[in-house]
Amino acid sequence: MEKRILGRNGLEVSAIGLGCMGLSFGYGPATEWKSAIHLIHTAFEKGVTFFDTAEAYGPFTNEELVGEALAPFRKDVIIATKFGFRNGDSKQPLDSRPERIRQVAEESLKRLRTDVIDLFYQHRVDPNVPMEDVAGTVQELIWEGKVRYFGLSEASVTSIRKAHAVHPVTALQSEYSLWWREPEKEILPTLEELGIGFVPFSPLGKGFLTGRIDAHSTFGDDDFRSVVPRFSPEALTANQEMVRLVKDIASARKATPAQIALAWLLAQKPWIVPIPGTTRVDRLEENLGGADVHLTPEELARIDTALAHITVVGERYPTWLKDRAGR
């Protein structure tokens, strides 16, 4: 697989990474341990060198899984993890106090079976802790050799600039896809100006852009999508026009909708590295095939023209989570 560079300090990763969250958390029951290890190993064998986790995924179990799975290949991969929630629990308040950041780093190093965290993201911006203190703490961890690169997740332009003024931000991780193009307004221009890489999570619209979800789809109580307004039956019905567009282009290219959605992201900027997640090897192989699909200028123009006339229905987060995005 081709490689891409995140940031201006030479962090090289595979053009498509693997979001590991869903193996343990967020999308239904956790994957059986051996099967999850096998999937991560398969991803590495297929060329993936960029693996994303967080203490909050589980909490803690996803880091343990990733640490065990990647131990045999540790020198050949980039592991990203995150801090930012009290007790590592995404249902609890935000907590990016310097002492908490240091605690997370030490505990994550042990769970990941490594002596350095390649990319350490602030999971969500904490309004109670000055960004200068957050960036300064991560900078100290970098000086101490415990972290290599600093990242932010779901941060606003203001927060990005404040952090970058203290220590270079290597990557921003936020949602971006054909289904959510908000970053194009202010985030992407800012990242380009500052030389910061972009790591889109949910690049397949939490599964919607695969074309396998329709108005009759249901989600269990342990599946995050069960509370997302964009996944209500009414919204799913209204948003099928988006799926039809992707399916039409996929059919003409003898590709799948998921591959077209990922190819579209890769075509936007050379410093964009999506991290689709999956629990199945066949879906993993399908997703990685998106790196081999190179959309033509005509196809990209067709998508842009069509998207200008498509209104996506439904909020991407429930009300109680909205205040944690884009600070």
C-alpha positions as CSV (number, residue, x, y, z in Angstrom):
1,M,0.0,0.0,0.0
2,E,1.2,3.5,-0.7
3,K,2.3,5.6,2.2
4,R,1.4,9.2,3.2
5,I,3.0,11.7,5.5
6,L,1.1,13.3,8.4
7,G,2.4,16.7,9.5
8,R,5.7,18.3,8.8
9,N,8.0,16.1,10.9
10,G,7.9,13.0,8.7
11,L,5.3,10.7,10.3
12,E,4.9,8.1,7.5
13,V,1.8,5.9,7.6
14,S,-0.2,3.7,5.2
15,A,-2.7,5.6,3.1
16,I,-5.5,3.8,4.9
17,G,-5.2,3.0,8.6
18,L,-7.3,0.7,10.8
19,G,-9.7,2.2,13.4
20,C,-9.7,-0.5,16.1
21,M,-12.5,0.9,18.3
22,G,-15.3,-1.3,16.9
23,L,-13.4,-4.4,17.9
24,S,-14.1,-3.7,21.5
25,F,-16.6,-0.8,21.9
26,G,-19.3,1.2,20.3
27,Y,-20.8,-1.0,17.6
28,G,-22.3,-3.9,19.5
29,P,-20.7,-6.8,21.4
30,A,-16.9,-7.0,21.4
31,T,-15.2,-9.2,18.8
32,E,-13.9,-12.5,20.2
33,W,-10.3,-11.9,21.2
34,K,-8.5,-14.3,18.8
35,S,-10.6,-13.2,15.9
36,A,-9.8,-9.6,16.7
37,I,-6.1,-10.4,16.8
38,H,-6.4,-12.2,13.5
39,L,-8.0,-9.2,11.9
40,I,-5.3,-6.8,13.1
41,H,-2.6,-9.3,11.9
42,T,-4.3,-9.5,8.5
43,A,-4.4,-5.7,8.2
44,F,-0.6,-5.6,8.8
45,E,0.0,-8.3,6.3
46,K,-2.1,-6.3,3.7
47,G,0.1,-3.2,4.2
48,V,-1.6,-1.3,7.0
49,T,1.0,0.4,9.3
50,F,-1.3,2.8,11.1
51,F,-3.5,1.6,14.0
52,D,-5.9,3.8,16.0
53,T,-7.1,3.1,19.6
54,A,-7.8,4.9,22.8
55,E,-8.0,4.3,26.5
56,A,-11.7,5.1,26.3
57,Y,-12.5,2.2,24.0
58,G,-13.7,-0.4,26.4
59,P,-12.5,1.4,28.5
60,F,-8.9,0.0,28.3
61,T,-9.6,-3.3,26.6
62,N,-9.0,-2.0,23.1
63,E,-5.5,-0.8,24.0
64,E,-4.7,-4.2,25.5
65,L,-5.9,-5.9,22.3
66,V,-3.9,-3.6,20.0
67,G,-0.8,-4.0,22.2
68,E,-1.0,-7.7,22.1
69,A,-1.8,-7.9,18.4
70,L,1.0,-5.6,17.3
71,A,3.7,-6.7,19.7
72,P,5.4,-8.9,17.0
73,F,5.5,-6.0,14.5
74,R,6.0,-3.1,16.9
75,K,8.9,-1.5,15.1
76,D,7.0,-1.6,11.8
77,V,3.8,0.1,12.8
78,I,2.5,3.4,14.1
79,I,0.1,3.3,17.1
80,A,-2.1,6.2,17.9
81,T,-4.0,6.4,21.2
82,K,-5.8,9.2,23.1
83,F,-6.4,10.8,26.5
84,G,-9.1,13.2,27.6
85,F,-11.9,11.5,29.7
86,R,-12.1,11.1,33.5
87,N,-11.1,7.5,34.4
88,G,-10.9,6.7,30.7
89,D,-14.6,6.6,30.4
90,S,-16.2,8.5,27.5
91,K,-19.5,8.7,29.5
92,Q,-17.8,10.7,32.2
93,P,-16.7,14.3,32.1
94,L,-13.7,15.5,30.1
95,D,-10.4,15.5,31.9
96,S,-7.2,16.8,30.3
97,R,-5.5,18.1,33.4
98,P,-1.7,17.7,33.1
99,E,-1.5,15.1,35.8
100,R,-4.2,13.1,34.1
101,I,-2.4,13.3,30.7
102,R,0.7,11.9,32.3
103,Q,-1.2,9.1,34.1
104,V,-2.9,8.1,30.8
105,A,0.5,8.1,29.0
106,E,2.1,5.8,31.6
107,E,-0.9,3.4,31.7
108,S,-1.3,3.3,27.9
109,L,2.4,2.5,27.5
110,K,1.9,-0.6,29.6
111,R,-1.3,-1.7,27.9
112,L,0.2,-1.2,24.4
113,R,3.4,-3.1,25.4
114,T,5.6,-0.3,24.1
115,D,8.1,2.2,25.4
116,V,6.7,5.1,23.2
117,I,3.3,6.2,22.0
118,D,3.7,7.2,18.3
119,L,0.8,9.6,18.2
120,F,-0.9,10.9,21.3
121,Y,-4.3,12.7,20.7
122,Q,-6.4,14.8,23.0
123,H,-9.6,12.9,22.5
124,R,-11.8,15.9,23.0
125,V,-11.0,19.5,23.9
126,D,-11.5,20.2,27.6
127,P,-12.9,23.7,28.2
128,N,-11.7,23.6,31.8
129,V,-8.0,23.2,30.9
130,P,-6.1,25.8,28.8
131,M,-5.0,24.3,25.5
132,E,-1.5,25.7,26.2
133,D,-1.3,23.5,29.3
134,V,-2.4,20.4,27.3
135,A,0.1,21.0,24.5
136,G,2.8,21.9,27.0
137,T,2.3,18.6,28.9
138,V,2.4,16.5,25.7
139,Q,5.5,18.4,24.6
140,E,7.2,17.4,27.9
141,L,6.2,13.8,27.2
142,I,7.8,14.1,23.8
143,W,11.0,15.5,25.3
144,E,11.0,12.6,27.8
145,G,10.8,10.1,24.9
146,K,7.4,8.7,25.9
147,V,5.5,10.2,23.0
148,R,6.7,10.9,19.4
149,Y,3.9,13.1,17.9
150,F,1.0,15.3,19.2
151,G,-2.5,15.1,17.9
152,L,-6.0,16.6,18.5
153,S,-9.4,15.2,17.9
154,E,-12.6,17.1,17.0
155,A,-10.9,20.4,17.8
156,S,-11.9,23.8,16.5
157,V,-9.7,26.1,14.5
158,T,-9.1,28.2,17.6
159,S,-8.0,25.2,19.6
160,I,-5.8,23.9,16.8
161,R,-4.0,27.2,16.5
162,K,-3.5,27.5,20.3
163,A,-2.0,24.0,20.5
164,H,0.2,24.4,17.4
165,A,1.7,27.6,18.8
166,V,3.1,25.6,21.7
167,H,4.1,22.4,20.0
168,P,3.6,21.3,16.4
169,V,0.3,19.4,15.9
170,T,1.0,16.4,13.6
171,A,-2.5,15.3,13.0
172,L,-6.1,16.2,13.6
173,Q,-8.6,13.4,13.8
174,S,-12.2,14.3,13.2
175,E,-15.2,13.0,11.3
176,Y,-15.1,13.6,7.6
177,S,-16.8,11.7,4.7
178,L,-19.2,12.2,1.8
179,W,-21.8,12.2,4.5
180,W,-20.2,14.9,6.7
181,R,-18.2,17.6,4.9
182,E,-18.2,20.3,7.5
183,P,-14.4,20.2,7.9
184,E,-14.1,21.6,4.3
185,K,-15.2,25.1,5.5
186,E,-12.5,26.0,8.0
187,I,-10.7,22.9,9.2
188,L,-9.0,21.8,6.0
189,P,-7.7,25.2,5.0
190,T,-6.3,25.6,8.5
191,L,-4.6,22.3,8.4
192,E,-3.1,23.0,5.0
193,E,-1.8,26.3,6.2
194,L,-0.2,24.9,9.3
195,G,1.1,21.6,7.7
196,I,-1.1,19.3,9.9
197,G,-2.3,15.9,8.6
198,F,-5.9,14.9,8.7
199,V,-7.2,11.5,9.9
200,P,-10.9,11.1,9.2
201,F,-12.8,8.8,11.5
202,S,-16.1,7.3,10.3
203,P,-15.0,7.7,6.7
204,L,-17.8,5.4,5.7
205,G,-20.4,7.4,7.6
206,K,-20.6,4.8,10.4
207,G,-21.4,2.2,7.8
208,F,-24.0,4.2,5.9
209,L,-21.9,4.7,2.8
210,T,-21.4,1.0,2.4
211,G,-24.9,0.8,1.0
212,R,-25.9,-2.0,3.4
213,I,-28.0,0.2,5.7
214,D,-31.5,1.2,4.8
215,A,-34.7,2.4,6.6
216,H,-35.3,-1.2,7.9
217,S,-32.0,-1.5,9.6
218,T,-32.0,-1.7,13.4
219,F,-29.2,-1.3,16.0
220,G,-28.8,-2.8,19.4
221,D,-28.7,-0.9,22.6
222,D,-24.9,-1.4,22.7
223,D,-24.5,0.1,19.2
224,F,-23.8,3.8,19.3
225,R,-25.9,4.4,16.2
226,S,-29.1,3.5,18.1
227,V,-29.1,7.0,19.6
228,V,-27.7,8.9,16.6
229,P,-30.5,11.0,14.9
230,R,-28.9,10.4,11.5
231,F,-29.7,6.7,11.9
232,S,-33.4,7.1,12.7
233,P,-35.7,5.3,10.1
234,E,-36.9,8.7,8.8
235,A,-33.3,10.0,8.2
236,L,-32.1,6.7,6.7
237,T,-35.0,6.9,4.2
238,A,-34.3,10.5,3.3
239,N,-30.6,9.9,2.9
240,Q,-30.8,7.1,0.4
241,E,-30.1,9.5,-2.4
242,M,-26.5,9.7,-1.2
243,V,-26.2,6.0,-1.3
244,R,-27.6,5.8,-4.8
245,L,-25.0,8.3,-6.0
246,V,-22.1,6.2,-4.5
247,K,-23.6,3.0,-5.8
248,D,-23.8,4.3,-9.4
249,I,-20.2,5.4,-9.5
250,A,-19.1,2.1,-7.8
251,S,-21.0,0.1,-10.4
252,A,-19.3,1.9,-13.3
253,R,-15.9,1.4,-11.7
254,K,-16.5,-2.2,-10.8
255,A,-15.8,-1.2,-7.2
256,T,-17.9,-1.2,-4.0
257,P,-19.6,1.9,-2.5
258,A,-17.2,1.7,0.5
259,Q,-14.2,1.8,-1.9
260,I,-15.6,4.8,-3.7
261,A,-16.2,6.6,-0.4
262,L,-12.6,6.0,0.7
263,A,-11.2,6.8,-2.7
264,W,-13.0,10.1,-2.6
265,L,-11.4,11.0,0.7
266,L,-8.0,10.1,-0.5
267,A,-8.5,12.3,-3.6
268,Q,-9.2,15.4,-1.5
269,K,-5.7,16.0,-0.1
270,P,-2.4,14.0,-0.1
271,W,-2.2,14.4,3.7
272,I,-5.6,12.8,4.4
273,V,-5.4,9.2,5.9
274,P,-8.8,7.7,6.7
275,I,-9.1,5.0,9.4
276,P,-12.2,2.8,8.6
277,G,-13.0,0.2,11.2
278,T,-14.4,-3.3,10.8
279,T,-14.7,-6.6,12.6
280,R,-14.6,-8.7,9.5
281,V,-11.6,-9.7,7.4
282,D,-13.6,-9.6,4.1
283,R,-14.7,-6.0,4.9
284,L,-11.2,-5.1,5.8
285,E,-9.9,-6.3,2.5
286,E,-12.7,-4.5,0.7
287,N,-11.9,-1.2,2.5
288,L,-8.2,-1.5,1.8
289,G,-9.1,-1.9,-1.9
290,G,-10.2,1.7,-1.8
291,A,-6.6,2.8,-1.9
292,D,-6.4,1.2,-5.4
293,V,-9.3,3.2,-6.8
294,H,-8.2,6.5,-8.3
295,L,-11.2,8.6,-9.2
296,T,-10.8,10.8,-12.3
297,P,-11.4,14.5,-12.3
298,E,-14.6,13.9,-14.1
299,E,-15.9,11.5,-11.5
300,L,-14.9,13.8,-8.7
301,A,-16.7,16.7,-10.4
302,R,-19.8,14.5,-10.8
303,I,-19.8,13.7,-7.1
304,D,-19.3,17.4,-6.1
305,T,-22.1,18.5,-8.4
306,A,-24.5,15.8,-7.1
307,L,-23.6,16.5,-3.5
308,A,-24.5,20.2,-4.0
309,H,-28.1,19.1,-4.5
310,I,-28.3,16.6,-1.7
311,T,-29.3,17.6,1.8
312,V,-28.2,15.2,4.5
313,V,-31.0,14.7,7.0
314,G,-30.4,14.2,10.7
315,E,-27.8,15.4,13.2
316,R,-24.5,13.4,13.5
317,Y,-24.6,13.4,17.3
318,P,-27.4,13.2,19.8
319,T,-28.0,16.5,21.7
320,W,-26.1,15.4,24.8
321,L,-22.9,14.8,22.9
322,K,-23.0,17.9,20.6
323,D,-21.2,20.1,23.1
324,R,-18.1,17.9,22.9
325,A,-17.4,18.4,19.2
326,G,-15.5,21.2,17.6
327,R,-14.3,23.1,20.6
